[in-house]
């Protein structure tokens, strides 16, 4: 294979891999990713429950796009693509196959309470506890 063709093939492969990697961090419908620093609204490197719940409101809006519920399947895909360590199945409290805003917010609030100390958490701890691949032993 000529050198120019090899270079083109390598460049095309790298471009495809970069696009696939970028897509893997996007929420299926919300084009969103988990970044603990974005939750920290006042920039003090600490996340209060209020800040966490406000971020949850934003996440719900992006995921639901105005719908009253989202399917467990779609939510699970969103969490995986968004690099979030949330369980869509556990979020579905009434086991009807869908997640309401109330179920979503309740699950998030309970997870925060379980992980935080005195109602606060560092952004580093939030990354550790809520990002895929960084499972806290008590986060289920």
Steps between C-alpha positions, in 0.01 A plus 500: 500500500644840406608726786243767412215245518628370836510855637145565379373175649672576832359855508150375417521234772617755759224743403236228530637389839501858630141553388391172660675594824337840510160345436541251783491785754181655362156432637290327236255785461646772720858522366619521858783354707578475869745759627500563876642850451181594312293406805706733722303815418692733734848367412607411855594140407220379728158378389201563721183295469329808357763529225473127430121514475515807273732304272250213517227735377722596207578135424133405511411780258767390255409133525121532493473782247167595659356148530347396832694171504792335324548128449738311727682384186554855370607624844751216533647592161515867600683418823747274322570756227516781755754309712262495798491224759121504544272195475195567285345173615532594869369848420172351374342479848157386382648248251286617208790515253515879504659765717311810606663823605403423860671158485806654336536777756427273797765250390757776447425658836528167682831424327635840599391452862671160510828635361524842663631605837292760681312582178814589303740318270818604323501507122772232512275276712205560267714390206614194693151402617286581196722435196504162330808303592524675836237310696475584869429182699174644637369661180252232391 
